[in-house]
Amino acid sequence: MKVLLAGATGAIGRPLLTALRTAGHEVLALTRTSDTRLPGVRMVVGDVLDRRSLLRAVDGLSADVVIHQLTALSKAPATYADMEMTNTLRTTGTAHLLEAARAVGARRFLTQSMVPGYGFVDHGTRPLTEADPFGRPRGSKADPVVEAMRATEQQVFTADGIEGIALRYGAFYGLTGSEGFVTALRAGKLPVPRDGGGTMSWIHLADAAAATVAAMDKGVAGQAYNIVDDEPVTWGQMFREHASAAGTKPPRRLPGWMLRLAAPYFATLMIDTSMRVSNAKARTELGWAPALPSYREGVEALRS
């Protein structure tokens, strides 16, 4: 198939690009700058937030699938303001990409969502499934983030003539994701709460890419899929494992009030949020399973 990939240079975009090409798909990579080059793909220059620019960029092109993996995050977001542009890419950007999908004749549209869309709260020990409420505002500062995830999902689910699928990824690590963690650990800039923080469901970027290719082929229109590994783990344990594998000092443990002051968004995610998310639906319907079933196998690669 021919795939128009928005976000090809991002953390998941690069391994996804490789996975798509390995599976024999032709890729059109959407980029804002004309100096971007990626091997083996055709570059398409256009700005997703500029409707006219985007539609000019895809004029005369054809594609079977559009995949939306755009964010504005080059590192872990510390403040709520750090999420504003990504929120816009999930709201306005999705609307414009759906227009582009129609322009190129695409029948399928996959969009990036994330498991924190279930809510920045403690969900207890029961594994969350796709049947649980998603994108529900709770009167907190995190509401715009959750609402943006809901917006991208609902737009693709309800788009006329488009088979829309949402991928609710766990927290990313591995590849460039883990490189960022290790760099921050070495600089002493990746602290954790004194108790290790809440539990999060994670996914190695290589497994996230493989799941996306599987969803492109086998995903059911109008459905969301949790793309997570088999073993949720606290932020403290994940970062300690990275430190051990990379031979750095373990992350500093700080009191919650200090973390909230320095990085309010990230603190909300680490301290107030706890969730265990099930990948059973993706296993059953997509025929996918994580090659790296837990953080232990995923971080082990850093030791080589």
C-alpha positions in Angstrom: 0.0 0.0 0.0 1.0 3.6 -0.4 1.1 5.5 3.0 1.1 9.2 3.7 3.0 9.5 7.0 2.7 12.7 9.0 5.4 12.8 11.7 8.0 10.6 9.9 10.9 12.3 11.6 9.5 11.9 15.2 10.3 9.4 17.9 7.8 6.8 16.6 7.9 8.1 13.0 11.4 6.9 12.3 11.0 3.2 13.4 7.5 3.2 11.8 9.0 4.4 8.5 11.5 1.4 8.7 8.7 -1.0 9.6 6.5 0.2 6.7 9.3 -0.2 4.2 10.2 -3.6 5.5 6.6 -4.7 5.1 6.8 -3.6 1.4 4.7 -0.4 1.7 5.5 2.8 -0.2 5.8 5.9 2.0 5.2 9.5 1.3 6.7 11.5 4.3 5.0 14.8 5.1 7.4 17.4 6.4 7.3 21.2 6.9 10.8 21.9 5.6 12.2 21.3 2.2 15.7 20.4 3.5 14.5 17.2 5.3 15.6 14.0 3.6 14.7 10.4 4.5 16.1 7.4 2.6 13.8 5.5 0.4 10.8 7.7 0.7 9.2 10.6 -1.2 9.2 13.8 0.8 6.0 15.9 0.7 6.5 19.5 1.9 3.5 21.0 3.7 2.4 22.5 7.0 -0.4 20.5 8.7 -1.6 23.6 10.5 -1.8 25.6 7.3 -4.7 24.0 5.4 -3.9 25.6 2.1 -0.2 24.6 2.3 -1.2 21.1 3.1 -3.7 20.7 0.3 -1.2 22.2 -2.2 1.4 19.7 -1.0 -0.8 16.7 -1.6 -2.4 17.9 -4.8 -2.1 15.3 -7.5 -0.8 12.6 -5.1 -2.5 9.3 -4.2 -2.3 7.2 -1.1 -4.3 4.3 0.5 -3.6 5.2 4.1 -2.8 8.3 6.1 -1.0 7.9 9.5 -1.0 10.9 11.9 2.0 10.7 14.3 2.6 14.4 14.7 3.5 15.9 18.0 5.5 19.1 18.9 7.6 17.3 21.5 11.3 17.0 21.2 11.6 15.9 24.9 9.4 15.0 27.8 6.9 17.9 28.4 7.5 19.6 31.8 4.7 22.2 31.8 1.2 22.3 30.5 2.3 25.0 28.0 4.7 22.4 26.5 1.6 20.4 25.4 -0.3 23.3 23.7 1.1 22.8 20.2 0.7 19.0 20.4 -3.0 19.6 21.4 -3.5 21.8 18.4 -1.9 19.1 16.1 -4.5 16.6 17.5 -7.4 19.0 17.0 -6.9 21.3 14.0 -4.1 19.2 12.6 -6.3 16.1 12.5 -9.1 18.0 10.7 -6.7 19.2 8.1 -5.1 15.8 7.6 -8.6 14.3 7.1 -9.1 16.7 4.3 -5.8 15.7 2.8 -6.8 12.0 3.2 -9.8 12.7 1.0 -7.7 14.6 -1.5 -5.4 11.7 -2.0 -8.1 9.1 -2.0 -7.1 7.3 1.2 -9.6 4.9 2.6 -7.9 4.4 6.1 -6.7 6.9 8.7 -4.7 5.9 11.8 -4.2 8.5 14.5 -1.9 8.7 17.5 -3.6 8.7 20.9 -2.1 7.9 24.3 -3.2 6.0 27.4 -3.2 9.1 29.6 -6.4 10.0 27.8 -8.1 7.6 30.2 -7.5 10.3 32.8 -4.7 11.8 34.9 -5.9 10.1 38.1 -5.2 6.9 40.0 -7.2 4.2 38.3 -6.4 1.5 40.8 -5.2 -2.0 40.0 -7.9 -3.1 37.5 -6.5 -3.2 33.9 -8.1 -0.5 31.7 -9.6 -1.7 28.4 -10.9 0.2 25.4 -14.4 -0.1 26.9 -13.4 2.3 29.8 -14.3 6.0 29.5 -11.7 7.9 27.5 -11.2 11.6 26.9 -13.5 12.7 29.8 -12.7 16.1 31.3 -12.3 16.0 35.1 -11.9 19.7 35.9 -8.1 19.7 36.1 -5.3 21.5 34.2 -4.8 18.3 32.2 -8.3 18.5 30.6 -7.0 20.2 27.4 -4.6 17.3 26.9 -7.3 14.7 27.4 -9.8 16.6 25.3 -7.3 16.8 22.4 -6.8 13.0 22.5 -10.5 12.6 22.4 -10.8 15.1 19.6 -8.4 13.3 17.3 -10.1 10.0 17.9 -13.6 11.2 17.4 -12.7 13.0 14.2 -11.3 9.9 12.6 -14.1 7.6 13.9 -16.8 9.8 12.4 -15.2 10.9 9.2 -17.4 10.2 6.2 -15.8 7.7 3.8 -12.8 7.1 6.0 -12.0 4.0 8.0 -10.7 5.6 11.2 -8.6 3.8 13.8 -7.0 5.2 17.0 -3.9 3.8 18.6 -3.6 4.5 22.3 0.1 4.1 23.0 1.6 3.6 26.4 4.5 5.9 27.5 7.2 5.6 24.9 10.7 4.3 25.6 13.5 2.6 23.7 15.5 3.8 20.7 15.5 7.6 20.8 13.1 7.6 23.7 15.6 5.8 25.9 18.5 8.0 24.6 16.6 11.0 25.9 16.2 9.4 29.3 19.8 8.5 29.6 21.0 11.9 28.5 18.8 13.5 31.2 19.9 11.0 33.8 23.6 11.8 33.1 22.8 15.5 33.5 20.9 14.8 36.8 17.8 16.2 35.2 15.4 13.2 35.5 14.2 13.2 39.1 11.4 11.0 40.4 9.0 11.2 43.4 10.4 9.8 46.6 8.0 6.8 46.5 8.8 6.1 42.8 5.6 7.7 41.5 2.6 6.1 40.0 2.4 3.0 37.8 2.3 3.5 34.0 1.9 1.2 31.0 4.8 1.5 28.6 5.6 0.5 25.0 9.0 0.2 23.3 9.1 2.4 20.2 9.9 -0.6 18.0 6.9 -2.5 19.3 4.7 0.6 18.8 5.8 0.8 15.2 5.1 -2.9 14.6 1.6 -2.5 16.2 0.9 0.4 13.9 1.7 -1.6 10.8 -0.6 -4.4 12.1 -3.4 -2.0 12.7 -3.1 -0.5 9.2 -3.7 -4.0 7.8 -6.1 -5.6 10.4 -7.6 -2.8 12.5 -11.4 -2.5 12.6 -12.8 0.9 11.5 -14.1 3.0 14.3 -12.1 1.2 16.9 -9.3 2.2 19.4 -6.5 -0.2 20.4 -4.3 0.0 23.5 -0.7 -0.5 22.4 1.2 -1.3 25.6 3.5 -4.0 26.8 2.6 -6.7 29.3 4.0 -5.3 32.5 3.2 -1.8 33.9 5.9 -0.3 36.0 6.5 2.8 38.1 8.4 5.8 36.7 11.0 5.3 39.4 11.6 1.7 38.5 11.7 2.5 34.7 14.3 5.2 35.2 16.4 3.2 37.7 16.5 0.4 35.1 17.7 2.9 32.5 20.4 4.2 34.9 21.6 0.7 35.7 21.8 -0.3 32.0 23.6 2.9 31.0 25.9 3.0 34.0 24.7 6.3 35.3 23.7 7.4 38.8 20.1 6.5 39.7 17.5 9.3 39.3 17.3 11.8 42.2 14.3 11.3 44.5 12.6 14.6 45.2 9.5 15.6 47.3 6.3 16.0 45.3 6.0 19.7 46.0 9.4 20.3 44.4 8.5 18.3 41.3 5.2 20.1 40.9 7.0 23.4 41.1 9.7 22.5 38.6 7.7 20.5 36.1 3.9 20.7 36.9 2.7 18.7 33.9 5.2 15.9 34.2 4.6 15.8 38.0 0.9 15.3 37.4 1.7 12.4 35.2 4.2 10.8 37.6 2.5 11.5 40.9 -1.2 11.8 40.4 -1.6 9.3 37.6 -1.5 5.5 38.0 -2.8 3.0 35.4 -2.5 -0.5 34.3 -3.7 -0.9 30.7 -4.6 -4.1 28.9 -3.4 -5.0 25.4 -5.7 -8.0 25.0 -7.8 -6.4 22.2 -4.7 -5.6 20.1 -3.4 -9.1 20.6 -6.7 -10.6 19.5 -7.8 -8.3 16.6 -4.4 -7.2 15.3 -2.5 -10.5 15.7 0.2 -8.4 17.4 2.1 -9.0 20.6 5.0 -7.0 22.0 8.4 -8.5 21.1 9.7 -6.9 24.2 7.0 -7.9 26.8 8.4 -5.8 29.6 10.7 -2.9 30.4 13.4 -5.5 31.4 13.8 -6.8 27.9 13.4 -3.4 26.3 16.0 -1.6 28.5 18.5 -4.6 28.2 19.5 -3.4 24.7 21.1 -0.4 26.4 23.7 -2.7 27.9 25.1 -3.8 24.6 
